Amino acid sequence: MEAELAAKLKQLKLNADKCEVLLQKQNIAKIERHKELLTEIVKETERAIKKAEGKKIADGVSEEELTKWNEEVEECVDYADNKLLDMYCFLKDNERKSEEKRREDILAFERFQAEQRIKFAELQAKAQSEITQASQQTAIYSSAKTMPKAEKMSKLPKLEIAKFNGQTSDWLRFWTQFEENIDKRCISDTNKLSYLHGYLTPKVSGLISSLPHTTEGYEEAKNILKEKYGRPSEMVKGYVREINNLMNPGRDVRKVHDFADKLFGAVEGLKTLGKLNGMQELAQTTLDKLSGIRNELIGNDNTFDCWNYEQLMAALKLWMKKNPVQDTERDCNRGREFSKPTSKKVFHTREKSNRDFVYCNSIEHRSVDCTVIETPAERKRALIQRKLCFNCTRSDHRASSCTSTSRCVKSVAKNTTPLSATQAQVAQINRQATQRP
C-alpha cells in the first residue's frame, strides 16, 4: 500500500512539474490534454491516500503521526492543485481573448458593411438623380412624338451587378449590391437563389450548386458564401494578396497610375476593416516595388524607412499630381509615329518635283535641260539665291556636306549635273575625270 502511494505521489509531482513548460510554450491543445491528465492523477492519488490512511489507522498509528503524515502527502497534492489552477486560469484567459477578438472582428465587419452600404446608397441616389434628370430631358425632346416612343425613351435602365469571381476583396461590393437589389426584394427565395447563381462565376457557383431551390437552400447558400468569403480575416488576406501581386511599374507613368489605383483600393479596404495599423512592413515592401520612382517619392524625408501606408499613399498621390497621364499627347505621338512613312514619302515626292525646275520654274523640262539659264555661273547664282545644294539641289544641307552618290548625266564627274551646260564644258569635265588617279 505504501509503495503504491509513493509511486502515485512521484507520478503526480513529475506531471505537475511539466505544467510550467507547457504554459511557456502556450500550446493550447497540449495544455488542455495535460490538465485532464493531471486531474485524473490527482484523483487517483487521493484514493491511494485514503487507502493508506485506513491502513495506518488499522495498524494503530498514533494520531500525531497520522496528522504529520497527512500534511506531507497533502503538500504534494496541493502543489499539483496549484499547477492545475494555473492551467485553468491560462485557458480561461485565452478563451476570453479569443472571444474579444471574435467580437472585434464582427464589429469591424459590421462597421465596414455599414460604411459600404452608405457609400452604395449615396452612389445609388446620385445615379437615380442623374437618371431622373436624363428622363426629364428626354421627355422634353420627345413631347412631339407618339406616346409609345416616349414611354420607351423614358424607361429607366436596369442596374447591372458585376459577377463575383471569388476574390475576397470584392465580396463586400458584390454582396452589398446583391442584398440591396435582389435579397431585399419581395420575390420568392427560389428566384433569389436563381439570381444568386446567375451573379456568380462557375467556380463560385459550384459551391452551392447542389443545394435545393427552396427557402432553406437559399439561406444555406448565403451562409456558405458568407463563411467562405465574408469573414473579416479572409477579406484581410484578400487585400494583402492583392497588394503582394502588384508588379513593379518602373517609370511608366500610366503603369504607376494603374499600380496606385489598385493599391489605394486595397489599402482603403484594410483601413475600413481596422487592420491598417499593423501593415508597416508590408508598406515598406510596396515602396520597394516602386523602385523606378522611389527617390522622387522619398525626397528629403529621412524617415522613409518608417513610413506606413498613409505616408506612402500621400507621397504617391503627390507624385501622380505632378506626373499626370497625358492621354492626348500620347495619342498625338502615336499618330505621328504611324504617319511618319507617309509624310516622308510625300516630302521626297514634293522635293523631287521642285528640283525638276529649280532654275526657271518651268515644268516643261528638267533643270538639266533648261535653256533659260544655261551657263554654270548663272545656275550657281540661282542656286545661291534659292539656298540650294550645288550638287543635288536640295535645301537641307550645303554642298560641302552633301552625301549624294549620283553622277552627272552628261559626264562621269560626281554631282556636277546642275551646273553643266555646254558640250565643250562637258568634254572638259570628262578629261579632268579621266586624269584623276
C-alpha positions as CSV (number, residue, x, y, z in Angstrom):
1,M,0.0,0.0,0.0
2,E,2.8,2.4,0.9
3,A,4.7,1.6,-2.3
4,E,1.6,2.2,-4.4
5,L,1.1,5.6,-2.7
6,A,4.8,6.6,-3.2
7,A,4.5,5.8,-6.9
8,K,1.4,7.9,-7.3
9,L,2.9,10.8,-5.4
10,K,6.1,10.7,-7.6
11,Q,3.9,10.5,-10.8
12,L,1.9,13.4,-9.5
13,K,5.0,15.6,-8.9
14,L,6.5,14.8,-12.3
15,N,3.3,15.7,-14.2
16,A,2.8,18.9,-12.1
17,D,6.4,20.0,-13.0
18,K,5.6,19.7,-16.7
19,C,2.9,22.4,-16.4
20,E,5.3,25.3,-16.3
21,V,7.0,24.2,-19.6
22,L,3.7,23.8,-21.3
23,L,2.5,27.2,-20.1
24,Q,5.6,28.9,-21.5
25,K,5.1,27.3,-24.9
26,Q,1.4,28.3,-24.9
27,N,0.3,25.3,-26.8
28,I,-3.5,25.3,-26.1
29,A,-4.2,21.8,-27.2
30,K,-1.3,20.2,-25.1
31,I,-2.3,22.3,-22.1
32,E,-5.9,21.1,-22.2
33,R,-4.8,17.5,-22.5
34,H,-2.3,17.8,-19.7
35,K,-4.9,19.5,-17.5
36,E,-7.2,16.5,-17.9
37,L,-4.4,14.0,-17.3
38,L,-3.2,15.8,-14.1
39,T,-6.7,16.0,-12.8
40,E,-7.1,12.2,-13.2
41,I,-3.7,11.6,-11.5
42,V,-4.8,13.8,-8.6
43,K,-8.0,11.8,-8.2
44,E,-6.1,8.5,-8.2
45,T,-3.5,9.9,-5.7
46,E,-6.3,10.9,-3.3
47,R,-7.8,7.4,-3.5
48,A,-4.4,5.9,-2.7
49,I,-4.0,8.3,0.2
50,K,-7.4,7.2,1.6
51,K,-6.4,3.6,1.4
52,A,-3.0,4.2,3.0
53,E,-4.7,6.3,5.8
54,G,-7.1,3.5,6.5
55,K,-4.2,1.0,6.7
56,K,-2.3,3.2,9.2
57,I,-5.4,3.6,11.3
58,A,-5.9,-0.2,11.3
59,D,-2.2,-0.7,12.3
60,G,-2.7,1.6,15.3
61,V,-0.6,4.5,14.2
62,S,-0.9,7.4,16.7
63,E,-3.0,10.4,15.8
64,E,0.0,12.7,15.9
65,E,2.0,10.6,13.5
66,L,-1.1,10.3,11.2
67,T,-1.6,14.1,11.2
68,K,2.1,14.7,10.3
69,W,1.9,12.0,7.5
70,N,-1.3,13.6,6.1
71,E,0.4,17.1,6.0
72,E,3.3,15.7,4.0
73,V,1.2,13.9,1.3
74,E,-1.3,16.8,1.2
75,E,1.5,19.1,0.4
76,C,2.2,17.2,-2.8
77,V,-1.4,17.2,-3.7
78,D,-1.6,21.0,-3.1
79,Y,1.4,21.6,-5.4
80,A,-0.5,19.7,-8.2
81,D,-3.7,21.6,-7.4
82,N,-1.8,25.0,-7.8
83,K,-0.5,23.9,-11.2
84,L,-4.0,22.8,-12.2
85,L,-5.2,26.3,-11.2
86,D,-2.5,27.9,-13.3
87,M,-3.5,26.0,-16.4
88,Y,-7.2,26.7,-15.8
89,C,-6.6,30.4,-15.5
90,F,-4.4,30.4,-18.6
91,L,-7.1,28.6,-20.6
92,K,-9.8,30.9,-19.4
93,D,-7.8,34.0,-20.2
94,N,-7.1,32.6,-23.7
95,E,-10.8,31.9,-24.2
96,R,-11.6,35.4,-23.1
97,K,-9.1,36.9,-25.5
98,S,-10.4,34.8,-28.4
99,E,-13.9,35.9,-27.6
100,E,-12.9,39.5,-27.6
101,K,-11.1,39.2,-30.9
102,R,-14.1,37.5,-32.4
103,R,-16.3,40.3,-31.3
104,E,-13.9,42.9,-32.6
105,D,-13.8,41.1,-36.0
106,I,-17.6,41.0,-36.1
107,L,-17.9,44.7,-35.1
108,A,-15.3,45.7,-37.7
109,F,-17.1,43.8,-40.4
110,E,-20.4,45.2,-39.4
111,R,-18.9,48.7,-39.4
112,F,-17.3,48.1,-42.8
113,Q,-20.5,46.7,-44.2
114,A,-22.5,49.8,-42.8
115,E,-20.0,52.2,-44.4
116,Q,-20.2,50.3,-47.7
117,R,-24.0,50.4,-47.6
118,I,-23.9,54.2,-47.0
119,K,-21.5,54.6,-50.0
120,F,-23.6,52.4,-52.2
121,A,-26.7,54.3,-51.1
122,E,-25.0,57.6,-52.0
123,L,-23.9,56.3,-55.4
124,Q,-27.4,54.9,-56.0
125,A,-29.0,58.2,-55.1
126,K,-26.6,60.0,-57.4
127,A,-27.3,57.6,-60.2
128,Q,-31.0,58.0,-59.6
129,S,-30.7,61.7,-59.7
130,E,-28.8,61.6,-63.0
131,I,-31.4,59.2,-64.4
132,T,-34.2,61.5,-63.3
133,Q,-32.6,64.5,-65.0
134,A,-32.0,62.5,-68.2
135,S,-35.6,61.3,-68.2
136,Q,-36.9,64.8,-67.8
137,Q,-34.7,66.0,-70.7
138,T,-35.8,63.0,-72.8
139,A,-39.5,63.8,-72.0
140,I,-38.9,67.4,-73.3
141,Y,-37.4,66.3,-76.5
142,S,-39.9,63.5,-77.1
143,S,-43.0,65.6,-76.4
144,A,-43.8,65.9,-80.1
145,K,-43.5,62.1,-80.7
146,T,-46.0,59.4,-80.2
147,M,-46.8,58.1,-76.7
148,P,-45.3,54.5,-77.2
149,K,-42.0,56.0,-78.3
150,A,-42.0,58.5,-75.4
151,E,-42.6,55.7,-72.9
152,K,-39.8,53.6,-74.4
153,M,-37.3,56.5,-74.2
154,S,-38.2,57.3,-70.6
155,K,-37.8,53.8,-69.4
156,L,-35.2,53.5,-66.6
157,P,-32.1,51.4,-67.3
158,K,-31.6,48.2,-65.4
159,L,-28.9,48.2,-62.8
160,E,-26.3,45.6,-63.6
161,I,-24.3,43.7,-60.9
162,A,-20.9,42.5,-61.9
163,K,-20.4,38.8,-61.3
164,F,-18.5,37.7,-58.2
165,N,-15.4,35.7,-59.1
166,G,-14.2,34.5,-55.7
167,Q,-11.9,37.4,-54.8
168,T,-12.5,38.1,-51.1
169,S,-11.5,41.8,-51.6
170,D,-14.5,42.1,-54.0
171,W,-17.0,40.3,-51.7
172,L,-18.3,43.3,-49.9
173,R,-19.0,45.2,-53.1
174,F,-20.9,42.2,-54.6
175,W,-22.9,41.3,-51.5
176,T,-23.9,44.9,-50.8
177,Q,-25.3,45.3,-54.4
178,F,-26.9,41.9,-54.4
179,E,-28.5,42.4,-51.0
180,E,-30.0,45.8,-52.0
181,N,-31.2,44.8,-55.5
182,I,-32.2,41.1,-55.0
183,D,-32.2,39.9,-51.4
184,K,-34.4,42.7,-50.1
185,R,-37.0,42.4,-52.9
186,C,-40.4,40.8,-52.4
187,I,-39.7,37.8,-54.5
188,S,-39.6,34.1,-53.6
189,D,-36.4,32.6,-52.2
190,T,-36.3,30.2,-55.1
191,N,-36.0,33.1,-57.6
192,K,-33.4,34.8,-55.3
193,L,-31.3,31.6,-55.4
194,S,-31.6,31.5,-59.2
195,Y,-30.4,35.2,-59.3
196,L,-27.6,34.4,-57.0
197,H,-26.3,31.6,-59.3
198,G,-26.5,34.0,-62.2
199,Y,-24.3,36.6,-60.5
200,L,-21.6,34.1,-59.6
201,T,-18.8,32.7,-61.8
202,P,-19.0,29.0,-62.5
203,K,-16.2,28.3,-59.9
204,V,-18.0,30.1,-57.1
205,S,-21.4,28.9,-58.2
206,G,-20.2,25.3,-57.9
207,L,-20.0,25.7,-54.1
208,I,-23.8,26.0,-53.8
209,S,-24.9,24.1,-57.0
210,S,-26.0,21.0,-55.1
211,L,-28.4,23.0,-52.8
212,P,-32.2,22.7,-53.4
213,H,-34.1,25.7,-54.8
214,T,-36.0,26.2,-51.5
215,T,-36.0,28.8,-48.7
216,E,-33.7,26.5,-46.7
217,G,-31.4,26.1,-49.7
218,Y,-31.2,29.8,-50.3
219,E,-30.4,30.5,-46.6
220,E,-27.7,27.8,-46.6
221,A,-26.2,29.2,-49.8
222,K,-25.9,32.6,-48.2
223,N,-24.3,31.1,-45.1
224,I,-21.8,29.1,-47.2
225,L,-20.7,32.2,-49.2
226,K,-20.5,34.5,-46.2
227,E,-18.5,31.9,-44.3
228,K,-16.0,31.4,-47.1
229,Y,-15.7,35.0,-48.5
230,G,-17.3,37.3,-45.9
231,R,-15.1,36.7,-42.9
232,P,-13.0,39.8,-41.9
233,S,-9.9,37.6,-41.6
234,E,-10.4,36.3,-45.2
235,M,-11.1,39.7,-46.5
236,V,-7.8,41.0,-44.9
237,K,-5.9,38.1,-46.6
238,G,-7.5,39.0,-49.9
239,Y,-6.4,42.6,-49.7
240,V,-2.9,41.7,-48.6
241,R,-2.7,39.1,-51.5
242,E,-3.9,41.8,-53.9
243,I,-1.1,44.2,-52.7
244,N,1.5,41.4,-52.9
245,N,0.5,40.6,-56.5
246,L,1.2,44.2,-57.7
247,M,4.1,44.3,-60.2
248,N,6.9,46.9,-60.3
249,P,5.7,49.6,-62.8
250,G,9.1,51.0,-63.4
251,R,8.9,54.7,-64.6
252,D,6.0,54.2,-66.9
253,V,3.5,57.0,-65.8
254,R,0.4,55.1,-66.9
255,K,1.6,51.9,-65.2
256,V,2.4,53.8,-62.0
257,H,-1.2,55.3,-62.0
258,D,-2.7,51.8,-62.5
259,F,-0.5,50.5,-59.7
260,A,-1.6,53.3,-57.4
261,D,-5.3,52.8,-58.2
262,K,-5.1,49.1,-57.2
263,L,-3.0,49.9,-54.2
264,F,-5.4,52.6,-52.9
265,G,-8.4,50.3,-53.2
266,A,-6.7,47.5,-51.2
267,V,-5.4,50.0,-48.6
268,E,-8.8,51.6,-48.1
269,G,-10.3,48.1,-47.6
270,L,-7.8,47.3,-44.9
271,K,-8.4,50.7,-43.3
272,T,-12.1,50.2,-43.2
273,L,-11.6,46.8,-41.5
274,G,-9.3,48.5,-39.0
275,K,-6.3,46.3,-40.0
276,L,-4.0,49.0,-41.4
277,N,-2.0,49.8,-38.3
278,G,-0.1,46.5,-38.4
279,M,0.9,46.8,-42.1
280,Q,4.1,48.9,-41.8
281,E,6.4,46.1,-43.0
282,L,4.1,45.5,-46.0
283,A,4.2,49.2,-46.7
284,Q,8.0,49.1,-47.0
285,T,7.7,46.1,-49.3
286,T,5.3,48.1,-51.5
287,L,7.7,51.1,-51.5
288,D,10.5,48.8,-52.7
289,K,8.2,47.8,-55.7
290,L,8.2,51.4,-56.8
291,S,12.0,51.4,-57.3
292,G,11.6,53.4,-60.5
293,I,10.3,56.5,-58.7
294,R,11.4,55.6,-55.2
295,N,13.8,58.6,-54.9
296,E,11.2,61.0,-56.1
297,L,8.7,59.7,-53.5
298,I,11.1,59.8,-50.6
299,G,12.6,63.3,-51.4
300,N,14.4,64.7,-48.4
301,D,12.4,62.7,-45.9
302,N,15.0,60.6,-43.8
303,T,12.2,58.7,-42.0
304,F,11.1,56.9,-45.1
305,D,12.2,53.5,-43.7
306,C,9.5,54.0,-41.0
307,W,6.7,55.0,-43.4
308,N,3.3,53.4,-43.1
309,Y,0.7,53.2,-45.8
310,E,-0.9,56.6,-45.1
311,Q,2.5,58.3,-45.6
312,L,3.3,56.2,-48.7
313,M,-0.1,57.0,-50.2
314,A,0.3,60.7,-49.6
315,A,3.7,60.7,-51.3
316,L,2.3,58.7,-54.2
317,K,-0.7,61.0,-54.7
318,L,1.7,64.0,-54.8
319,W,3.8,62.2,-57.4
320,M,0.7,61.4,-59.5
321,K,-0.4,65.0,-59.3
322,K,3.0,66.1,-60.6
323,N,3.0,63.4,-63.3
324,P,-0.5,63.0,-64.8
325,V,-1.2,60.6,-67.6
326,Q,-1.1,62.6,-70.8
327,D,-3.6,60.7,-73.0
328,T,-3.9,63.5,-75.6
329,E,-0.2,63.9,-76.0
330,R,0.3,60.1,-76.2
331,D,-2.4,59.8,-78.9
332,C,-0.8,62.6,-80.9
333,N,2.6,60.9,-80.6
334,R,1.1,57.6,-81.7
335,G,-0.5,59.4,-84.7
336,R,2.8,60.9,-85.7
337,E,4.6,57.6,-85.5
338,F,2.0,55.9,-87.7
339,S,2.1,58.8,-90.2
340,K,5.9,59.0,-90.5
341,P,6.3,56.7,-93.5
342,T,3.6,58.5,-95.5
343,S,4.9,62.0,-94.6
344,K,8.5,61.0,-95.6
345,K,7.3,59.7,-98.9
346,V,5.2,62.8,-99.6
347,F,8.2,65.0,-98.7
348,H,10.5,63.3,-101.1
349,T,7.9,63.4,-103.9
350,R,7.5,67.1,-103.5
351,E,11.2,67.7,-103.2
352,K,11.8,65.7,-106.4
353,S,9.1,67.7,-108.2
354,N,10.7,71.0,-107.1
355,R,14.1,70.0,-108.2
356,D,12.7,69.4,-111.7
357,F,12.6,73.2,-112.3
358,V,15.0,74.8,-109.9
359,Y,16.2,77.5,-112.3
360,C,13.3,78.9,-114.3
361,N,10.3,77.4,-112.5
362,S,9.2,75.8,-115.7
363,I,7.5,72.4,-115.6
364,E,8.0,71.8,-119.3
365,H,11.6,70.5,-119.0
366,R,14.1,69.2,-116.5
367,S,16.5,71.6,-114.8
368,V,19.5,70.0,-116.6
369,D,17.8,70.8,-119.9
370,C,16.9,74.4,-119.1
371,T,17.6,76.8,-121.9
372,V,16.6,80.0,-120.0
373,I,19.5,79.8,-117.6
374,E,22.3,77.9,-119.4
375,T,25.7,78.9,-118.1
376,P,27.2,77.4,-114.9
377,A,27.7,80.9,-113.4
378,E,24.0,81.8,-113.8
379,R,22.9,78.5,-112.5
380,K,25.2,78.9,-109.5
381,R,23.7,82.3,-108.7
382,A,20.2,80.8,-109.0
383,L,21.2,78.0,-106.5
384,I,22.7,80.6,-104.1
385,Q,19.6,82.7,-104.2
386,R,17.4,79.7,-103.5
387,K,19.8,78.4,-100.9
388,L,20.1,75.0,-102.6
389,C,23.0,72.5,-102.7
390,F,25.3,72.8,-105.7
391,N,25.4,69.0,-106.1
392,C,21.9,67.7,-105.6
393,T,19.8,71.0,-105.5
394,R,18.2,70.0,-102.1
395,S,17.6,72.7,-99.5
396,D,18.5,70.8,-96.2
397,H,22.4,71.0,-96.5
398,R,25.4,72.6,-98.1
399,A,27.5,71.2,-100.9
400,S,30.4,70.5,-98.6
401,S,28.2,68.1,-96.5
402,C,26.3,66.6,-99.4
403,T,26.2,62.8,-99.2
404,S,24.7,62.2,-102.7
405,T,26.5,59.5,-104.7
406,S,24.8,60.2,-108.0
407,R,26.9,61.2,-111.1
408,C,26.4,63.8,-113.8
409,V,24.2,62.5,-116.6
410,K,26.4,64.3,-119.1
411,S,29.8,63.3,-117.7
412,V,31.4,60.9,-115.3
413,A,32.1,63.6,-112.8
414,K,30.3,63.4,-109.4
415,N,27.4,65.6,-108.7
416,T,28.1,68.2,-111.4
417,T,24.9,67.9,-113.5
418,P,23.1,71.0,-112.0
419,L,26.0,73.3,-113.1
420,S,26.6,71.5,-116.5
421,A,25.8,73.5,-119.7
422,T,27.6,73.3,-123.0
423,Q,29.2,70.3,-124.8
424,A,32.6,71.9,-124.6
425,Q,32.3,72.2,-120.8
426,V,31.1,68.6,-120.6
427,A,34.2,67.4,-122.6
428,Q,36.5,69.4,-120.3
429,I,34.9,67.7,-117.2
430,N,35.3,64.3,-118.8
431,R,39.0,64.9,-119.5
432,Q,39.5,66.1,-115.9
433,A,37.7,63.0,-114.6
434,T,39.8,60.7,-116.8
435,Q,43.1,62.3,-115.5
436,R,42.1,61.6,-111.8
437,P,44.1,58.9,-110.1
